[in-house]
Amino acid sequence: MKKKSVAVGLAMVMMASVIFSGCGNAEKDSKKEAKDSAGKVGCILGVGGLGDQAFNDLIYEGLEKAKEELNIDFDYAEPTQVSEFELMMRDMASSGEYGAIICVGFDQTDALSKVAPEFPDQQFAFIDGTLEAENVVNYAAKEEEGAFLAGALAGLMKKDAAAYGVEDNDTIGFIAALETPILLKWNSGYMAGAQYVNPKINCLSDFVAGDNPFGDTTTAKEIAISQKNQGADIIFHAAGGAGLGVFDAAKEYDFYAIGCNSNQNTVNPEHIVASILKRVDTASYDIAKSAIIDKDLAVGTTVSLGLSDEGMDYTLEESKVPVSEEDIQILDEIKQKIVDGEIKVPSTIEDAKKFVKENQY
């Protein structure tokens, strides 16, 4: 079955149209395949589209899995700017083709709040965002739980600086795309996890911001270099595609980085020690299955995924940075405590500061 993508340029936004790839016989073939499928879902990816080796790529992988295993067809759109969201949603919804339309990223909130009420019979699924509406199901993640493990790893490495070849100081770094509640959950968990195992840790926190916060690798790299110059030689990012700039800096200036969302260890195995997995591929697969096969998409509710249900996790696989067996055992112990509810990971900076005062490993 052929992939079908939707791309909308600025000129086409003005024309209020969405163009699907393929034409002629390929278009006829894709229509035939759609008839043979179990059903179809639509997906509007986050700004930046495929190739981010993170969020968008994972969403796509989940839909590909649904296609291969469940014969569910899908179309996807790759917006280049926020102004395109509303048009893409309306175009998909008005077609009546989709059992569910998946909207990716909190920055689609405004557009979805306008479009969803216009199409009350259309089911929407909102990944990484929240909107209270009868025809929208929200898929949220407990990002702070995965980030806690990243922080614990960074804190343990700093605790045994000589063994890991890092600077003998108490400084680590965090870089996010934007200073928003969702991305601050990453920051809070990371800081709390590091100070849980190493109370002296100081976490530098910076944000890419600007017009392209999830794709601006240049700014992310500059921030990472600045943090390295301030003593942070373990830096965790939650910046989508912009995080590739952090990895470039890690290679050029010889420090360690921690990946985000997907297993990014393969990007630079000598400098990326671990990756925190935000299993949005699980979310997109579940949405497709629930909408098309099970016919029970839980619209009007929020599905929250954390360590206990494999919505979050961490991986050292493919990294060539050696982590001691003792520290791996500590990380797994901490993970189990979170799953069991023994550790309640803070999701705001203020709560993280309180957590550190009350909890130590």
C-alpha positions in Angstrom: 0.0 0.0 0.0 1.4 3.3 -1.0 2.1 6.1 1.5 0.0 9.2 1.0 1.3 12.5 2.3 -0.3 15.9 2.5 1.8 19.0 2.0 0.5 22.5 2.1 2.7 25.5 1.2 1.8 29.1 2.0 0.5 29.8 -1.4 -1.8 26.8 -1.2 -3.0 27.8 2.2 -4.2 31.0 0.5 -6.0 28.9 -2.0 -7.5 26.8 0.8 -6.5 23.5 -0.6 -4.4 20.5 0.4 -2.6 18.6 -2.2 -2.0 14.8 -1.8 1.1 13.3 -3.3 0.7 11.1 -6.3 -1.3 11.5 -9.5 -2.6 9.6 -12.5 -2.5 5.9 -12.2 -0.8 6.1 -8.7 -3.8 8.1 -7.5 -6.2 5.4 -8.9 -4.2 2.7 -7.3 -4.3 4.4 -3.9 -8.0 4.8 -4.1 -8.4 1.1 -4.9 -6.2 0.2 -1.9 -8.2 2.4 0.3 -11.4 0.4 -0.6 -9.7 -2.8 0.3 -8.5 -1.5 3.7 -10.2 -1.9 7.1 -10.6 1.9 7.2 -8.6 5.0 7.3 -7.3 7.6 9.7 -5.8 11.0 9.1 -2.9 12.6 10.8 -1.6 16.1 11.0 2.0 15.9 12.2 3.8 18.6 14.2 5.6 21.4 12.5 8.8 20.1 10.9 7.3 16.9 9.6 9.1 13.6 9.1 12.8 13.2 9.5 13.0 14.7 13.0 14.2 11.4 14.4 11.9 12.0 17.2 8.2 12.8 17.8 6.8 12.9 14.2 8.8 9.9 13.1 7.4 7.9 16.0 3.8 8.8 15.2 4.4 7.7 11.7 5.9 4.4 12.8 2.8 3.7 14.9 0.6 4.3 11.9 2.8 2.1 9.7 2.5 -0.7 12.2 -1.3 -0.3 12.2 -1.3 -0.5 8.4 0.9 -3.6 8.3 -0.8 -5.5 11.2 -4.4 -4.3 10.9 -4.7 -3.2 7.3 -5.6 0.4 8.4 -4.9 3.0 5.7 -3.8 6.5 6.6 -3.0 9.9 5.2 -0.7 12.4 6.8 0.0 16.1 6.5 3.3 17.8 7.2 2.6 21.5 8.1 5.5 23.9 7.9 3.9 26.6 10.1 1.1 26.9 12.7 -1.1 28.8 10.4 -1.7 25.7 8.3 -3.2 23.5 11.1 -6.8 24.8 10.8 -7.0 24.4 7.1 -5.6 20.9 7.2 -8.0 19.8 9.9 -10.9 21.3 8.1 -9.9 19.8 4.8 -9.6 16.3 6.3 -12.8 16.6 8.4 -14.9 17.8 5.5 -13.9 14.8 3.4 -15.7 12.4 5.6 -13.0 9.7 4.9 -11.5 9.3 8.3 -12.5 7.2 11.3 -10.3 9.5 13.3 -8.1 12.5 12.7 -4.9 12.6 14.8 -3.6 16.0 15.7 -0.1 16.1 17.0 1.3 18.7 19.5 -0.1 21.2 21.9 0.4 24.0 19.4 -2.6 22.6 17.5 -4.9 23.5 20.4 -6.3 26.7 19.0 -7.0 25.2 15.5 -8.6 22.1 17.0 -10.8 24.1 19.3 -12.2 25.9 16.2 -12.6 22.9 13.9 -13.8 20.1 16.2 -17.1 21.8 17.1 -17.8 22.4 13.3 -17.6 18.6 12.7 -19.4 17.0 15.7 -19.6 13.6 14.0 -15.9 13.5 13.3 -13.7 11.9 15.9 -10.4 13.6 16.7 -7.4 12.3 18.7 -5.1 14.9 20.3 -1.6 13.6 21.0 0.5 15.7 23.4 -2.3 18.3 23.9 -5.5 18.7 25.8 -8.9 19.9 24.6 -12.2 19.3 26.4 -14.7 18.3 23.7 -17.1 15.5 23.2 -15.5 14.4 19.9 -11.9 14.6 21.0 -9.8 12.1 23.0 -6.6 13.4 24.5 -3.5 11.3 24.7 -1.2 12.8 27.3 2.1 11.4 28.6 3.7 11.5 32.0 6.9 13.1 30.5 8.2 13.9 34.0 8.5 10.2 34.8 10.8 9.5 31.8 12.7 12.7 32.5 13.3 11.7 36.1 15.3 8.7 34.9 17.3 10.9 32.6 18.1 13.2 35.5 19.0 10.2 37.7 21.4 9.0 35.1 23.0 12.4 34.8 23.2 12.7 38.6 24.8 9.3 38.9 27.4 10.1 36.2 28.3 13.4 38.0 28.6 11.5 41.3 31.2 9.3 39.8 32.8 11.9 37.5 36.2 10.2 37.1 34.7 6.9 36.0 32.6 8.6 33.3 35.2 11.1 32.2 33.0 14.1 33.0 33.9 17.3 34.8 34.1 17.0 38.6 31.4 19.6 39.2 27.7 19.6 39.9 26.3 21.1 36.7 24.1 19.5 34.1 22.0 21.0 31.3 18.5 20.9 29.9 17.3 22.4 26.6 13.6 22.5 25.5 11.9 23.9 22.5 9.6 26.2 24.4 8.8 27.2 28.0 5.4 25.6 28.1 3.6 23.5 30.8 4.2 20.2 28.9 7.9 20.9 28.2 8.4 22.1 31.7 7.3 18.6 32.9 10.5 17.3 31.2 12.5 20.0 33.0 10.9 19.3 36.4 11.4 15.6 36.2 15.0 15.9 35.0 15.9 18.3 37.8 14.2 16.2 40.4 15.7 12.9 39.2 19.2 14.4 39.2 18.9 15.9 42.7 17.3 12.7 44.0 20.5 10.8 43.5 22.9 13.8 43.8 21.4 16.6 45.9 24.2 19.1 45.0 23.3 19.1 41.3 22.6 22.4 39.6 20.5 22.2 36.4 20.9 24.9 33.7 17.7 25.2 31.8 17.3 27.1 28.4 14.7 27.2 25.6 15.1 27.5 21.8 12.0 29.6 21.3 11.8 31.8 18.1 9.8 31.1 15.0 11.0 27.5 14.6 11.6 26.1 18.1 11.3 22.5 17.2 13.5 22.7 14.1 16.1 25.4 14.8 19.2 23.2 15.2 21.5 26.3 15.0 20.0 27.9 18.1 19.9 24.6 20.0 23.5 24.0 19.2 24.5 27.5 20.4 22.6 27.0 23.7 24.3 23.6 24.2 27.8 25.2 23.6 26.9 27.9 26.1 25.9 25.4 28.7 29.0 23.4 28.1 31.1 26.5 28.7 29.3 26.9 32.0 30.3 23.4 33.1 27.4 21.3 31.9 28.8 18.3 30.1 25.7 16.2 30.3 22.8 17.8 28.5 19.3 16.5 28.0 17.0 17.9 25.3 13.3 18.0 24.8 13.4 20.1 21.6 12.2 17.8 18.8 14.2 18.1 15.6 16.1 21.0 17.1 17.7 18.6 19.5 19.9 17.4 16.6 21.8 20.6 17.1 22.6 19.5 20.7 24.0 16.3 19.3 26.2 18.2 16.9 27.5 20.3 19.7 28.2 17.2 21.8 30.3 15.7 19.1 32.2 18.9 18.3 32.8 19.9 21.9 33.1 16.4 23.3 30.3 16.2 26.0 27.5 13.8 26.6 23.9 14.2 25.6 20.6 12.4 26.4 18.1 11.9 23.6 14.3 12.4 23.7 11.1 10.7 22.4 12.7 8.0 20.3 15.9 6.0 20.6 18.3 8.7 19.3 21.4 6.9 20.6 22.2 5.8 17.0 22.6 9.4 15.9 25.9 9.7 17.7 26.6 6.6 19.9 29.9 7.9 21.2 28.2 11.0 22.8 24.6 10.1 23.4 24.5 8.0 26.6 20.8 7.2 26.6 17.4 8.2 25.2 14.1 8.7 27.0 11.3 7.1 25.1 8.0 8.8 24.8 6.0 6.1 23.1 3.7 8.2 20.9 4.0 5.3 18.4 2.0 3.3 20.9 -0.5 6.2 21.0 -1.0 6.5 17.3 -1.3 2.7 16.9 -3.8 2.5 19.7 -5.9 5.4 18.2 -6.0 3.7 14.8 -7.0 0.4 16.3 -9.6 1.8 18.6 -11.2 4.0 15.9 -11.2 1.5 13.0 -11.1 -2.0 14.5 -12.6 -1.7 18.0 -15.0 1.1 17.2 -14.5 2.5 20.7 -12.3 5.5 20.6 -12.7 7.1 24.0 -13.6 10.6 22.8 -14.4 13.0 25.6 -11.7 11.6 27.8 -8.0 11.8 28.4 -5.7 8.7 28.2 -2.5 9.2 30.2 0.5 7.1 29.5 3.5 6.7 31.8 6.1 4.2 32.9 3.5 1.8 34.3 1.8 1.3 30.9 4.9 1.6 28.7 4.0 5.1 27.6 7.4 6.2 28.8 10.7 4.4 29.2 14.5 4.8 28.8 17.0 2.9 26.7 20.8 2.6 26.6 20.7 0.4 23.5 23.0 1.3 20.6 24.9 3.8 22.8 28.7 3.1 23.1 28.9 5.2 26.3 29.5 2.6 29.1 27.1 2.8 32.0 28.1 0.8 35.1 26.0 -2.2 36.1 25.6 -0.7 39.5 24.0 2.5 38.0 21.8 0.5 35.7 20.5 -1.4 38.7 19.8 1.9 40.5 17.9 3.3 37.5 15.8 0.2 37.3 15.1 0.3 41.0 14.0 4.0 40.7 11.9 3.1 37.7 10.1 0.3 39.7 9.5 2.7 42.6 7.8 5.1 40.2 5.7 2.3 38.7 4.7 1.2 42.2 3.8 4.7 43.3 6.5 4.9 45.9 8.1 7.9 44.0 5.6 10.5 42.8 7.5 12.5 40.3 6.8 16.3 40.3 5.4 17.8 37.1 6.1 21.5 37.8 9.3 23.3 38.7 7.9 24.4 42.1 6.9 20.9 43.0 10.3 19.7 41.9 12.0 22.1 44.4 9.7 20.7 47.2 10.4 17.2 46.1 14.1 17.6 46.4 13.8 18.9 49.9 11.8 15.9 51.0 13.3 13.0 49.0 16.8 11.7 48.5 18.0 8.3 47.3 
